[in-house]
Amino acid sequence: MKGQPLAWVLSAVLAGGVLGGVVQAEERPVIIGTGGETGIYYVAGQAICRFFNGAMGEQGRGCKAPASGGGVANVRGLRSGAFDFGLMQADHQFKALKGLAPFEAEGAMKDIRAVFSLQDEVFTLLARRDARIATLDDLQGKRVNLGNPGSGQRNTLEELMRVKGWDSTVFALAAELKPAEQASALGDNNIDAMTYFVGHPNGAIQEATTITDAVLVPIDGAVVDKLLAERPYYSQAKIPGGLYRGNDAATPSIGSKALLATTAKTDPQLVYQLVKAVFENFERFQRLHPTFAELKAEEMIEVGLSAPLHEGAVRYYKERGWLQ
């Protein structure tokens, strides 16, 4: 560049920076926010990316599904643009859409969109048998893992606590462990009870009931009746008996659907290709986890959705004849 005017050099540098930024943006992989590595969100995200990458080949942007803080964190990742897609409970999508707690500070996220729903999820409270926790009320004075900030389990527990008029001071310890840390903490007697909002069977619950004598605690009674009356995105649910050692009877609780979400800003063609990749590998997807085995494709585009479908997903579903 010797001998070139300074203005020309600066223009070339700036232009190169802009073009470099464009190239970098185009090469950024599709990012799906999942959850802890022991959870079903992580399994689902990894599977979706695998099918998408297989369908798109070397010409695609690529897809990654890193572990994340869970549903609430995934909503915020969609809002900030850190994630292109995010797995979450249906109630979190509804709260984001309406700007309800825990998203009241950010306001209504009117551009959040549904892609498809997945498995039923159940709020799960597991306690050491020697902690003598038989009901939700028995958590008072105990060492309880609330869950990491941004997780679905924590948000739901806080909803139950609100109905009861509790705050975290009712517990002897209010831990903030991630899902992958809970089972060992329960087994090491560092906490009395752990919570999870998850589909069953689940690896972390399996681990916890294997390494220690632990019981599933019913979530029912007047507090649940009140919550269900106030919050239509929850429904009555049960954890089947016999899934975990020492827990032969079904355990009542509350539940919601898991779902994959995105925003209206996401390229319709990208959403179309991702949805197509999943449903053209649907039988393979169903074999990846026991909770996926009962999924029905036609129901996944309607049941449990708490925001409008993305236009790219609608296009594929119409092609399949699932939508008019």
Secondary structure, 3 states (H helix, E strand, C coil): CCCCCHHHHHHHHHHHHHHHHHHHHHHCCEEEECCCCCCHHHHHHHHHHHHHHHHHHHHCCCEECCCCCCHHHHHHHHHHCCCCEEEEEHHHHHHHHHCCCCCCCCCCCCCEEEEEEEEEEEEEEEEEHHHCCCCHHHHCCCEEECCCCCCHHHHHHHHHHHHHCCCHHHCCEEECCCHHHHHHHHHCCCCCEEEEEECCCCHHHHHHHHHCCEEECCCCCHHHHHHHHHCCCCEEEEECCCCECCECCCEEEEEEEEEEEEECCCCHHHHHHHHHHHHCCHHHHHCCCHHHCCCCHHHHCCCCCCCCECHHHHHHHHHCCCCC
